[in-house]
Amino acid sequence: MSDHRRAAYGVLGWAVAHGTFATACALTGTRLFPGGAEWPDWLAAATAAAGGGAALATVRARPVRDADVRGGPVRPFVRGLLWTACVLSAVSAFSLLMDVLGLLFLQGVDSPARAAHHALGAVGAVLLAATARSARGGGPGGPGGPGGSGGVPRVTSPEAPRRVRYAAYAGALAFVPYAAMKLTWALDGTFAGVSGAEMRERSERNGASGLWLALESWGLDGTVLLAALGVFLLLGLVRPWGRVFPRWVPLPALRGRPVPRWLPLTPALLGAATLAPYGVIGTGYLALCSAGALEMRRGDFPTPRDALLVSWIGVGAFALYGLALALAARSYWLRTGRTAGPRIRM
C-alpha cells in the first residue's frame, strides 16, 4: 500500500472517531469550545465528515502519474477541502499544549472532553496535511516525491538546507528570553513586578502539582525543561545526528544506526500543529493589545503593561519555535522520504 493510501485511510479512521465524538458531545451538551455555544461542536463534526469524504475521493481519483492506481487526477476542489479541514482541525488543537503540560506535571486537565478534542484536532491536522500534499502527485507521499509507493531511500544531504537551519536556530534562540524570565522566578528573582516567591504561591493556589512545586523549589521551571527538549528536537531535524544515531548516544547498540523516521516526526508534526496556530493567533491578539485596539487584562501582574511584556516573551517564543518546527519537520520529511532510485545500504 502506498504512503498516500495509508494517509488517506488514516484520515478516514480519524474522521469516524472525531466525527462520532463531536456529535456525541453536541447531543449531550458537552461543549468542546469556550463560550458554551452548541454550533462549534457541530462544526467539528462537519469538519471530520468533510475531511473523511475528501480523503476517500483521493483514493478513488489518484494522479494519472501513479501507475499503481487507476483513476484520474484529484480535483482542486478536493485538495482545497482537505486543506480547509486541516486548518479547522489545527484550530481545534489550539490548547493541546496546555493539556500536555498539565499531564506531564501531574496537574490534570480542565476538561477531559476538551483535551480529547484538542488531541484529535492535532492528529487530524497532520493526517489531512499529509493526504492533501500527496494528492498532488508530488511531495511527501506522492508518486514523484519522497514517500511514494514502492520506493527506496532517497539520496539527500544529511542536514537541512541553509535557510531551514537558520530558521531552526532562530526558533531555538527565541526561547532564550523566555528561559531567562522563568529562571529568574525559579531562582527567587523579580520580573515584571512579580517575585519568585509570589509566583510559587500563585502556582500552589492555582492547583500546581507536587512535582511542579518540587521542581520550582530546586530552582527549576518545568516549562524551561520542556523548552530544552523542544530545542533538542528542532536541532535534530536539521542536523545529521537527527538521521543517524551519533556516537554520544548512551546506548551503544544504537550508535551509527539510522533514526526511525517516525521517532522525530511524530512529536515534530504534532508540536507544529499545536504551537504554530497558538503562536500566530496569540501574536495577533497581543499586537491588537499593544496598539490599543483591545484591552490587556493584568491577571496576576501589577499592571497590564507587565502582563503584556510577559505575554510577548512567552507567545513570541512559541510562535517562532512553532513556525521553525513546521519548516524543519517538512524538510526532514522530504529528506528522509522514499523514492525510486538506487538502494542505499546503511
Phi, psi and omega per residue, in radians:
M1 nan 2.346 -3.130
S2 -1.227 2.788 3.093
D3 -1.065 -0.592 3.130
H4 -1.087 -0.802 -3.125
R5 -1.150 -0.658 3.094
R6 -1.068 -0.760 3.124
A7 -1.131 -0.742 -3.124
A8 -1.128 -0.752 3.102
Y9 -1.196 -0.539 3.029
G10 -1.096 -0.712 3.083
V11 -1.092 -0.700 3.128
L12 -1.085 -0.786 3.100
G13 -1.087 -0.737 3.097
W14 -1.101 -0.726 -3.102
A15 -1.081 -0.715 3.114
V16 -1.129 -0.810 -3.102
A17 -1.139 -0.863 -3.075
H18 -1.246 -0.698 3.130
G19 -1.105 -0.762 3.113
T20 -1.114 -0.754 -3.131
F21 -1.099 -0.843 -3.115
A22 -1.130 -0.684 3.121
T23 -1.125 -0.767 3.121
A24 -1.082 -0.701 3.109
C25 -1.141 -0.699 3.133
A26 -1.130 -0.687 -3.105
L27 -1.286 -0.523 -3.103
T28 -1.657 -0.019 3.125
G29 1.415 0.260 3.086
T30 -1.498 1.897 -3.033
R31 -1.470 2.255 -3.095
L32 -1.635 -0.160 -3.126
F33 -2.231 2.645 3.081
P34 -1.099 2.653 3.093
G35 1.919 -0.410 3.080
G36 1.425 0.083 3.128
A37 -1.337 2.621 -3.098
E38 -1.530 -0.553 -2.993
W39 -1.101 -0.550 3.104
P40 -1.099 -0.541 3.091
D41 -1.120 -0.748 3.107
W42 -1.185 -0.576 3.086
L43 -1.134 -0.674 3.095
A44 -1.112 -0.710 3.102
A45 -1.139 -0.719 3.128
A46 -1.162 -0.637 3.100
T47 -1.087 -0.762 3.109
A48 -1.098 -0.745 -3.141
A49 -1.132 -0.740 -3.141
A50 -1.155 -0.746 3.121
G51 -1.110 -0.729 3.113
G52 -1.128 -0.731 3.116
G53 -1.127 -0.709 3.117
A54 -1.160 -0.678 3.105
A55 -1.115 -0.713 3.101
L56 -1.097 -0.650 3.121
A57 -1.136 -0.603 3.139
T58 -1.243 -0.485 3.100
V59 -1.185 -0.656 -3.126
R60 -1.419 -0.407 -3.067
A61 -2.230 1.333 3.128
R62 -1.482 2.764 3.080
P63 -1.006 2.524 -3.060
V64 -1.140 -0.290 3.112
R65 -1.253 -0.290 3.126
D66 -1.440 1.797 -3.051
A67 -1.275 -0.276 -3.077
D68 -1.449 -0.267 -3.044
V69 -2.279 2.327 3.099
R70 -1.433 2.684 3.091
G71 2.301 2.807 -3.139
G72 -1.482 -3.110 -3.112
P73 -1.195 2.671 3.098
V74 -1.251 2.293 -3.101
R75 -1.228 2.532 3.095
P76 -0.973 -0.591 3.125
F77 -1.064 -0.695 -3.126
V78 -1.160 -0.766 3.111
R79 -1.126 -0.690 3.093
G80 -1.095 -0.649 3.113
L81 -1.164 -0.676 3.099
L82 -1.095 -0.791 -3.131
W83 -1.188 -0.628 3.098
T84 -1.114 -0.792 3.091
A85 -1.103 -0.599 3.111
C86 -1.103 -0.794 -3.126
V87 -1.132 -0.766 3.134
L88 -1.136 -0.619 3.097
S89 -1.190 -0.666 3.093
A90 -1.100 -0.649 3.081
V91 -1.115 -0.641 3.111
S92 -1.110 -0.447 -3.117
A93 -1.561 0.255 -2.969
F94 -0.952 -0.752 -3.046
S95 -1.793 0.291 -3.132
L96 -1.052 -0.607 -3.129
L97 -0.994 -0.798 -3.122
M98 -1.159 -0.614 3.085
D99 -1.125 -0.761 -3.138
V100 -1.107 -0.753 3.119
L101 -1.074 -0.744 3.138
G102 -1.086 -0.715 -3.139
L103 -1.256 -0.689 -3.123
L104 -1.114 -0.605 -3.110
F105 -1.829 0.408 2.973
L106 1.054 0.544 3.135
Q107 -1.744 -0.139 -3.116
G108 1.326 -3.012 -3.137
V109 -2.194 2.743 -3.132
D110 -1.165 -0.684 -3.115
S111 -2.525 2.015 3.109
P112 -1.011 -0.644 -3.132
A113 -1.149 -0.762 3.127
R114 -1.188 -0.636 3.105
A115 -1.102 -0.741 3.090
A116 -1.110 -0.686 3.114
H117 -1.104 -0.731 3.113
H118 -1.097 -0.749 -3.140
A119 -1.138 -0.756 3.105
L120 -1.111 -0.642 3.104
G121 -1.108 -0.732 3.136
A122 -1.148 -0.785 3.121
V123 -1.073 -0.764 3.137
G124 -1.096 -0.700 3.138
A125 -1.067 -0.739 -3.137
V126 -1.157 -0.827 -3.102
L127 -1.158 -0.698 3.139
L128 -1.173 -0.684 3.113
A129 -1.129 -0.739 3.129
A130 -1.096 -0.732 3.136
T131 -1.196 -0.714 3.141
A132 -1.113 -0.717 3.136
R133 -1.181 -0.776 -3.100
S134 -1.231 -0.390 3.135
A135 -1.205 -0.244 3.112
R136 -1.338 -0.293 -3.064
G137 1.594 0.124 3.100
G138 -2.664 3.093 -3.116
G139 1.347 -2.962 -3.084
P140 -1.038 2.172 3.098
G141 1.501 -0.208 -3.126
G142 -1.399 2.847 -3.091
P143 -1.168 -0.446 -3.126
G144 -1.791 0.111 -3.070
G145 -2.291 -3.081 3.140
P146 -1.081 2.470 -3.136
G147 1.585 0.041 3.141
G148 -1.198 2.849 -3.069
S149 -1.252 2.535 3.046
G150 1.219 0.274 -3.064
G151 -1.577 -3.120 3.108
V152 -2.358 2.917 -3.077
P153 -0.930 2.401 -3.099
R154 -1.570 2.433 3.113
V155 -1.409 1.949 -3.141
T156 -2.467 3.018 3.095
S157 -1.144 2.481 -3.141
P158 -1.218 -0.253 3.099
E159 -2.182 2.845 -3.062
A160 -1.227 2.820 3.042
P161 -1.019 2.780 -3.035
R162 -1.009 -0.756 -3.085
R163 -1.132 -0.595 3.112
V164 -1.245 -0.679 3.093
R165 -1.091 -0.758 3.133
Y166 -1.103 -0.684 3.089
A167 -1.096 -0.695 3.112
A168 -1.137 -0.727 3.114
Y169 -1.113 -0.684 3.104
A170 -1.123 -0.711 3.105
G171 -1.117 -0.634 3.108
A172 -1.212 -0.751 -3.116
L173 -1.197 -0.377 3.136
A174 -1.094 -0.396 -3.131
F175 -1.459 -0.126 -3.111
V176 -1.086 -0.902 3.090
P177 -1.078 -0.647 3.141
Y178 -1.120 -0.801 3.131
A179 -1.134 -0.683 3.118
A180 -1.098 -0.724 3.120
M181 -1.117 -0.836 -3.106
K182 -1.153 -0.724 3.137
L183 -1.197 -0.529 3.055
T184 -1.037 -0.792 3.097
W185 -1.191 -0.726 -3.117
A186 -1.104 -0.504 -3.117
L187 -1.718 0.397 3.047
D188 1.233 0.374 3.050
G189 -1.505 3.140 -3.140
T190 -2.129 2.335 3.102
F191 -2.533 2.410 3.130
A192 0.966 0.621 3.075
G193 1.365 0.148 -3.119
V194 -2.173 2.294 3.124
S195 -1.543 2.907 3.111
G196 -1.108 -0.671 3.120
A197 -1.113 -0.730 3.107
E198 -1.130 -0.661 3.133
M199 -1.141 -0.684 3.115
R200 -1.194 -0.660 3.090
E201 -1.084 -0.716 3.134
R202 -1.202 -0.648 3.091
S203 -1.077 -0.759 3.136
E204 -1.169 -0.692 3.135
R205 -1.167 -0.554 -3.128
N206 -1.512 0.138 3.043
G207 1.558 0.483 3.103
A208 -1.095 2.537 -3.111
S209 -1.286 2.881 3.091
G210 -1.060 -0.629 3.133
L211 -1.108 -0.775 -3.138
W212 -1.084 -0.801 -3.115
L213 -1.173 -0.604 3.112
A214 -1.154 -0.720 3.096
L215 -1.072 -0.752 3.139
E216 -1.141 -0.594 3.120
S217 -1.196 -0.402 3.094
W218 -1.589 0.106 -3.130
G219 1.415 0.381 -3.133
L220 -2.062 2.491 3.081
D221 -1.960 2.263 -3.066
G222 -1.057 -0.692 -3.123
T223 -1.193 -0.532 3.085
V224 -1.187 -0.678 3.088
L225 -1.097 -0.727 3.107
L226 -1.182 -0.627 3.095
A227 -1.097 -0.659 3.099
A228 -1.112 -0.717 3.078
L229 -1.130 -0.662 3.111
G230 -1.129 -0.676 3.093
V231 -1.150 -0.706 3.090
F232 -1.031 -0.774 3.100
L233 -1.093 -0.791 -3.098
L234 -1.074 -0.786 -3.139
L235 -1.197 -0.604 3.105
G236 -1.115 -0.490 3.132
L237 -1.256 -0.365 -3.056
V238 -1.999 -0.162 -3.104
R239 -1.858 2.759 -3.110
P240 -1.028 -0.608 -3.099
W241 -1.194 -0.112 3.034
G242 -1.453 -0.128 3.120
R243 -1.930 -0.456 3.100
V244 -2.323 2.242 -3.126
F245 -1.015 2.164 -3.081
P246 -1.346 3.070 -3.095
R247 -1.223 -0.374 -3.102
W248 -1.504 0.105 3.058
V249 -1.161 2.328 -3.079
P250 -1.033 -0.564 -3.105
L251 -1.553 1.958 -3.107
P252 -1.036 -0.539 -3.088
A253 -1.147 -0.370 -3.110
L254 -1.576 -0.342 -3.025
R255 -1.062 2.236 3.130
G256 1.483 -0.102 -3.138
R257 -1.548 2.635 3.100
P258 -1.122 2.453 3.061
V259 -1.314 2.220 3.088
P260 -0.970 2.335 -3.024
R261 -1.006 -0.655 -3.072
W262 -1.260 -0.377 -3.017
L263 -1.083 -0.881 3.063
P264 -1.480 -0.491 -3.049
L265 -1.226 -0.622 -3.113
T266 -1.057 -0.971 3.099
P267 -1.175 -0.517 -3.116
A268 -1.193 -0.796 -3.115
L269 -1.199 -0.742 3.107
L270 -1.151 -0.690 3.120
G271 -1.148 -0.732 3.123
A272 -1.143 -0.696 3.130
A273 -1.132 -0.435 3.138
T274 -1.598 -0.880 -2.969
L275 -1.349 -0.651 -3.112
A276 -1.073 -0.896 3.088
P277 -1.088 -0.706 3.135
Y278 -1.039 -0.803 -3.109
G279 -1.203 -0.753 -3.099
V280 -1.163 -0.817 3.140
I281 -1.145 -0.728 3.118
G282 -1.104 -0.667 3.118
T283 -1.131 -0.711 3.095
G284 -1.096 -0.722 3.124
Y285 -1.126 -0.777 -3.132
L286 -1.170 -0.593 3.093
A287 -1.105 -0.709 3.101
L288 -1.152 -0.660 3.096
C289 -1.162 -0.711 3.135
S290 -1.146 -0.574 3.134
A291 -1.413 -0.116 -3.140
G292 1.525 0.062 -3.136
A293 -1.299 -0.515 3.093
L294 -2.193 2.725 3.132
E295 -1.636 2.261 3.111
M296 -1.556 2.111 3.093
R297 -1.315 2.442 -3.064
R298 -1.395 -0.379 3.101
G299 1.039 -2.183 -3.133
D300 -1.563 0.158 -3.072
F301 -1.830 2.739 -3.065
P302 -1.060 -0.681 -3.089
T303 -2.384 2.763 3.042
P304 -1.024 -0.548 3.125
R305 -1.119 -0.717 3.079
D306 -1.110 -0.757 3.131
A307 -1.096 -0.670 3.131
L308 -1.157 -0.707 3.121
L309 -1.069 -0.847 -3.131
V310 -1.116 -0.690 -3.137
S311 -1.138 -0.719 3.115
W312 -1.084 -0.700 -3.141
I313 -1.135 -0.772 -3.112
G314 -1.269 -0.916 -3.097
V315 -1.164 -0.649 3.106
G316 -1.063 -0.706 3.116
A317 -1.116 -0.797 -3.117
F318 -1.188 -0.613 3.138
A319 -1.137 -0.899 -3.130
L320 -1.123 -0.741 -3.140
Y321 -1.142 -0.754 -3.121
G322 -1.078 -0.747 3.117
L323 -1.184 -0.720 3.105
A324 -1.114 -0.671 3.123
L325 -1.134 -0.677 3.110
A326 -1.107 -0.782 3.123
L327 -1.125 -0.758 -3.123
A328 -1.165 -0.685 3.122
A329 -1.137 -0.710 3.104
R330 -1.098 -0.764 3.131
S331 -1.095 -0.750 3.138
Y332 -1.118 -0.718 3.122
W333 -1.038 -0.810 -3.121
L334 -1.161 -0.706 -3.060
R335 -1.349 -0.319 -3.110
T336 -1.953 0.206 -3.132
G337 -1.293 -3.053 -3.129
R338 -2.174 2.407 3.123
T339 -2.630 2.901 -3.129
A340 -1.119 2.497 -3.123
G341 2.644 -3.113 -3.123
P342 -1.147 2.448 -3.097
R343 -1.321 2.398 3.116
I344 -1.700 2.337 3.059
R345 -1.807 2.237 -3.079
M346 -2.114 nan nan
